[in-house]
Amino acid sequence: WPRDVQLTSAPARGGRIGFASAGLRGCLGPSATWAIFGCLGLDVGRLTGRGTGVEHATPVRALWLAPTGALGVELWRSGDLRLDAELGLAVPLLRPQLGLDAVDPAYRPAAVTGRAAAGIGWR
């Protein structure tokens, strides 16, 4: 997920931002009679950044911690195997500002992030 960002006040300066996380969650449903399910969880990860276009680029690392929630639907089932699709949200508890100075930040996580996923599940 590395991506490049530029400062609005000085486009020649910016940084390379990276992100990695892992999460744990629990889900309720689907059952034999209904195909909708809900999940709650917690993501823990790390944001990284390194300045570009500056004389002294210092790497920065920051903690990512976000409760998550999702609603999903079972699209197909065969025995214990199923195909799911879901939409969810993550709400970061920590929103570190990564940038070259406090006046013009290069990146800050949004207060709420959306997610979409499809995958295989089993019971």
Disulfide bonds with the S-S distance in Angstrom:
Cys27-Cys39 1.97
